[in-house]
Amino acid sequence: MIPDFLLRALVASVTISTLLGLLSPLINVKGLAFLTHAIFHALLFGAVLGMILGLLLNNLSLVMLTAALVTVSIVVVIAELEHLGFSPDSSVGIVASFVAGLTVLGFGILYKVMEGRPYYPLGENIVSYLTGELFLVSLRNLETLSIAGFLILLFLLVFYRDFLYVSFDPEGVESYGGNTRAYLLVLYVIVGATGSLIVQSVGLVTLQVIAILPGAIAMMITENLRKVVLASLGITLTVQVVSIGVAYYTAIPPSGIATVLLGVIYGFLLARR
C-alpha cells in the first residue's frame, strides 16, 4: 500500500510538472530565463516579508499569500520598465538588484522579530522555501496547490497559442492588432504566480532549474513546436516521478535529485552535438 505522504507527493508532482512543463518552452523561446531569476529573488523576499508579518500577527499562513503578492507586483514593475524603454535584461537587473538588497534587509528585521518567539517552525519554513520538500506536502497544501494550479492551467491553456505567437513574432502580432505588451504582462504574471504556488514544494534552486531545462532539452530534441511542448511535459513529469521514487528509497531530497537528473540529461545532449 502506498503511504499517504508518498501519494500526496506524486499528486503534487503531476500539478507541478504540468504547469512547468508548459511554461518551460515559453520561457526558453521568449528568452525569459533571466526574468525567472528575478522572480525567484522576489519569491524569497516575499517569503521573508510574509514570515515577518506572520510572526507579528501570529499567522504563518500569510507567508504564501505575501510571497505571491510581492512576486506578482515585482513582475508588473519589470514589465512597466520594459514598456518605458529599458531592455529586458536591464529591467530585470535593476529590479533583481533592488529586491536582493531588500531581502538582506528583510532577514535582518526577521531576526529581530524572531527574538523571544518559537524558532523551529519558522526555521522549517525558511528551509522549505530554499530547498523544498515534496514529502512534507500536507493535505491542505495539496488542496491549495491542486485548485490554484488548475485555475492557472486553464488560464494558460486559453492563451497558450497567443503566448507562442508573441514569443516568436511580436511584430507580427502587433501588425494584426494584437497587444503584445498585454500578452507579455499576463505571461509574466502567470510565471510569477506559478512560482509562488509551487516554491515550497520544490524549493527556489530546483524551481529555477525545472522552469528552464525541460524546455531547453526539448528544443534540443526536436524543432517541431508541438513536439517541443509535449517533450517538455514528458521530461518534467518523468524527472519528477523518478526523483520521488529514488528519494523514497534513498532518503535524499527529491528536489536535489530532479536538479541533477535534468543537468545530466542536458549535459548528455550537449555533448552529443
C-alpha positions as CSV (number, residue, x, y, z in Angstrom):
1,M,0.0,0.0,0.0
2,I,1.3,3.5,-0.9
3,P,2.0,5.7,2.1
4,D,-0.1,8.8,2.3
5,F,2.8,11.2,2.2
6,L,4.1,9.5,-1.0
7,L,0.7,9.7,-2.7
8,R,0.5,13.4,-1.9
9,A,4.0,13.9,-3.3
10,L,3.1,12.1,-6.5
11,V,-0.2,14.1,-6.9
12,A,1.7,17.4,-6.2
13,S,4.3,16.4,-8.8
14,V,1.7,16.0,-11.5
15,T,0.4,19.5,-10.9
16,I,4.0,20.9,-10.8
17,S,5.1,19.0,-13.9
18,T,2.1,20.1,-15.9
19,L,2.5,23.8,-15.1
20,L,6.3,24.0,-15.5
21,G,6.2,21.6,-18.5
22,L,4.0,24.1,-20.4
23,L,5.8,27.2,-19.2
24,S,9.4,26.0,-19.8
25,P,9.1,26.2,-23.7
26,L,7.7,29.7,-23.4
27,I,10.5,30.7,-21.1
28,N,13.1,29.4,-23.5
29,V,11.5,30.7,-26.7
30,K,10.9,34.2,-25.3
31,G,14.3,34.3,-23.5
32,L,12.8,34.7,-20.0
33,A,15.5,32.8,-18.2
34,F,16.9,36.0,-16.6
35,L,13.3,37.0,-15.7
36,T,12.9,33.8,-13.7
37,H,16.0,34.7,-11.8
38,A,14.4,38.0,-10.7
39,I,11.1,36.2,-9.9
40,F,12.9,33.8,-7.6
41,H,14.6,36.7,-5.8
42,A,11.1,38.2,-5.4
43,L,9.8,34.9,-4.0
44,L,12.5,34.8,-1.3
45,F,11.9,38.5,-0.4
46,G,8.1,37.8,-0.3
47,A,8.6,34.8,1.9
48,V,10.8,36.7,4.3
49,L,8.3,39.6,4.4
50,G,5.5,37.1,4.9
51,M,7.4,35.5,7.8
52,I,7.8,38.9,9.5
53,L,4.1,39.6,9.1
54,G,3.2,36.1,10.2
55,L,5.2,36.3,13.4
56,L,3.8,39.8,14.2
57,L,0.2,38.7,13.6
58,N,0.7,35.1,14.8
59,N,-0.5,33.7,11.5
60,L,2.3,32.0,9.4
61,S,-0.3,31.2,6.7
62,L,0.4,34.7,5.5
63,V,3.8,33.6,4.1
64,M,2.5,32.1,0.8
65,L,0.0,34.9,0.2
66,T,2.6,37.6,0.8
67,A,5.1,35.9,-1.4
68,A,2.6,35.6,-4.2
69,L,1.5,39.3,-3.9
70,V,5.1,40.5,-3.8
71,T,6.2,38.4,-6.7
72,V,3.3,39.4,-9.0
73,S,3.9,43.1,-8.1
74,I,7.6,42.9,-8.9
75,V,6.8,41.2,-12.2
76,V,4.4,44.0,-13.1
77,V,7.2,46.6,-12.3
78,I,9.6,44.7,-14.6
79,A,7.0,44.8,-17.4
80,E,6.5,48.5,-16.8
81,L,10.2,49.2,-17.0
82,E,10.3,47.4,-20.3
83,H,7.4,49.5,-21.6
84,L,9.3,52.7,-20.6
85,G,12.1,51.7,-22.9
86,F,14.5,49.7,-20.7
87,S,15.8,46.5,-22.3
88,P,14.5,43.2,-20.7
89,D,17.9,42.5,-19.2
90,S,18.3,46.0,-17.8
91,S,14.8,45.9,-16.3
92,V,15.4,42.5,-14.7
93,G,18.9,43.5,-13.5
94,I,17.6,46.8,-11.9
95,V,14.7,45.1,-10.1
96,A,16.6,42.0,-9.1
97,S,19.4,44.1,-7.5
98,F,17.0,46.2,-5.6
99,V,15.0,43.1,-4.4
100,A,18.2,41.3,-3.3
101,G,19.0,44.3,-1.1
102,L,15.5,44.3,0.4
103,T,15.9,40.6,1.1
104,V,19.0,41.1,3.1
105,L,17.4,43.9,5.0
106,G,14.3,41.7,5.5
107,F,16.4,38.9,7.0
108,G,17.9,41.4,9.5
109,I,14.4,42.6,10.5
110,L,13.2,39.0,10.7
111,Y,16.0,38.0,13.1
112,K,14.9,40.9,15.3
113,V,11.3,39.9,15.2
114,M,12.2,36.3,16.0
115,E,13.7,37.2,19.4
116,G,11.5,35.7,22.1
117,R,9.4,33.7,19.6
118,P,9.5,30.0,18.7
119,Y,12.3,29.4,16.2
120,Y,11.7,25.9,14.9
121,P,8.5,26.3,12.9
122,L,9.9,29.5,11.3
123,G,13.3,27.8,10.6
124,E,11.4,25.0,8.9
125,N,9.5,27.5,6.8
126,I,12.7,29.2,5.6
127,V,14.3,25.9,4.6
128,S,11.2,24.8,2.7
129,Y,11.5,27.9,0.5
130,L,15.2,27.3,-0.2
131,T,15.3,23.5,-0.7
132,G,11.6,22.4,-0.9
133,E,10.3,19.1,0.3
134,L,7.6,17.2,-1.6
135,F,7.3,14.6,1.1
136,L,6.2,17.2,3.6
137,V,3.2,18.4,1.5
138,S,0.2,18.4,3.7
139,L,-3.3,17.6,2.6
140,R,-4.3,21.3,3.0
141,N,-1.3,22.4,0.9
142,L,-2.1,19.8,-1.7
143,E,-5.7,21.1,-2.0
144,T,-4.4,24.6,-2.4
145,L,-1.8,23.5,-5.0
146,S,-4.4,21.5,-6.9
147,I,-7.1,24.1,-7.0
148,A,-4.9,27.1,-7.7
149,G,-2.8,25.0,-10.2
150,F,-6.0,24.0,-12.1
151,L,-7.1,27.7,-12.4
152,I,-3.6,28.7,-13.6
153,L,-3.6,25.8,-16.1
154,L,-7.0,26.8,-17.5
155,F,-5.8,30.4,-18.0
156,L,-2.6,29.2,-19.5
157,L,-4.3,26.9,-22.0
158,V,-6.7,29.6,-23.1
159,F,-3.8,32.0,-24.0
160,Y,-1.1,29.4,-24.8
161,R,-1.2,29.8,-28.6
162,D,-1.2,33.6,-28.3
163,F,1.8,33.4,-25.9
164,L,3.6,31.3,-28.6
165,Y,2.9,33.8,-31.3
166,V,4.0,36.7,-29.1
167,S,7.2,34.8,-28.3
168,F,8.1,34.0,-31.9
169,D,6.8,37.1,-33.7
170,P,5.8,40.1,-31.6
171,E,5.9,42.4,-34.6
172,G,3.5,40.2,-36.5
173,V,1.1,40.1,-33.5
174,E,1.2,43.9,-33.4
175,S,0.6,44.2,-37.2
176,Y,-2.7,42.2,-36.7
177,G,-3.9,44.5,-33.9
178,G,-2.7,42.3,-31.0
179,N,-1.5,43.9,-27.8
180,T,2.0,42.4,-27.3
181,R,2.5,44.3,-24.1
182,A,-0.7,42.9,-22.5
183,Y,0.1,39.4,-23.5
184,L,3.7,39.6,-22.1
185,L,2.4,41.1,-18.9
186,V,-0.1,38.3,-18.5
187,L,2.7,35.7,-19.2
188,Y,5.0,37.3,-16.6
189,V,2.2,37.3,-14.0
190,I,1.5,33.6,-14.8
191,V,5.2,32.7,-14.3
192,G,5.3,34.6,-11.1
193,A,2.0,33.1,-9.7
194,T,3.1,29.6,-10.7
195,G,6.5,30.1,-8.9
196,S,4.8,31.4,-5.7
197,L,2.4,28.5,-5.8
198,I,4.9,25.6,-6.0
199,V,8.1,27.1,-4.5
200,Q,7.6,25.5,-1.1
201,S,7.2,22.1,-2.7
202,V,10.4,22.1,-4.9
203,G,12.5,24.9,-3.5
204,L,13.9,28.1,-5.1
205,V,17.0,26.4,-6.6
206,T,15.2,23.5,-8.1
207,L,12.3,25.7,-9.3
208,Q,14.7,27.7,-11.4
209,V,16.2,24.6,-13.0
210,I,12.8,22.9,-13.7
211,A,11.5,26.1,-15.2
212,I,14.2,26.3,-17.8
213,L,15.9,23.0,-18.5
214,P,12.9,20.8,-19.7
215,G,12.1,23.3,-22.4
216,A,15.8,23.7,-23.4
217,I,16.2,19.9,-23.5
218,A,13.0,19.5,-25.6
219,M,14.2,22.1,-28.1
220,M,17.5,20.2,-28.5
221,I,15.5,17.0,-29.3
222,T,13.1,18.4,-31.9
223,E,12.3,21.6,-33.8
224,N,8.6,20.9,-34.1
225,L,6.8,23.2,-31.7
226,R,4.0,20.8,-30.8
227,K,6.6,18.1,-30.1
228,V,8.7,20.5,-28.0
229,V,5.7,21.2,-25.7
230,L,4.9,17.5,-25.4
231,A,8.5,16.6,-24.8
232,S,8.8,19.3,-22.2
233,L,5.8,17.9,-20.4
234,G,7.0,14.4,-20.6
235,I,10.5,15.2,-19.4
236,T,9.3,17.3,-16.4
237,L,6.8,14.6,-15.3
238,T,9.2,11.7,-15.7
239,V,12.0,13.5,-13.8
240,Q,9.7,14.5,-11.0
241,V,8.3,11.0,-10.6
242,V,11.7,9.3,-10.9
243,S,13.2,11.7,-8.3
244,I,10.4,10.9,-5.9
245,G,10.9,7.2,-6.3
246,V,14.7,7.5,-5.8
247,A,14.2,9.8,-2.8
248,Y,11.8,7.4,-1.2
249,Y,14.4,4.6,-1.2
250,T,17.5,6.7,-0.5
251,A,16.2,9.4,1.8
252,I,17.8,12.1,-0.5
253,P,15.7,15.2,-1.1
254,P,13.7,14.7,-4.4
255,S,14.4,18.3,-5.4
256,G,18.1,17.7,-5.5
257,I,17.7,14.5,-7.5
258,A,15.5,16.3,-10.0
259,T,18.0,19.0,-10.5
260,V,20.9,16.5,-11.0
261,L,18.8,14.4,-13.5
262,L,17.9,17.4,-15.6
263,G,21.5,18.6,-15.6
264,V,22.8,15.2,-16.7
265,I,20.3,14.9,-19.5
266,Y,21.1,18.4,-20.8
267,G,24.8,17.7,-20.5
268,F,24.5,14.4,-22.4
269,L,22.6,16.0,-25.2
270,L,25.0,18.9,-25.3
271,A,28.0,16.6,-25.5
272,R,26.5,14.7,-28.4
273,R,26.2,17.9,-30.5
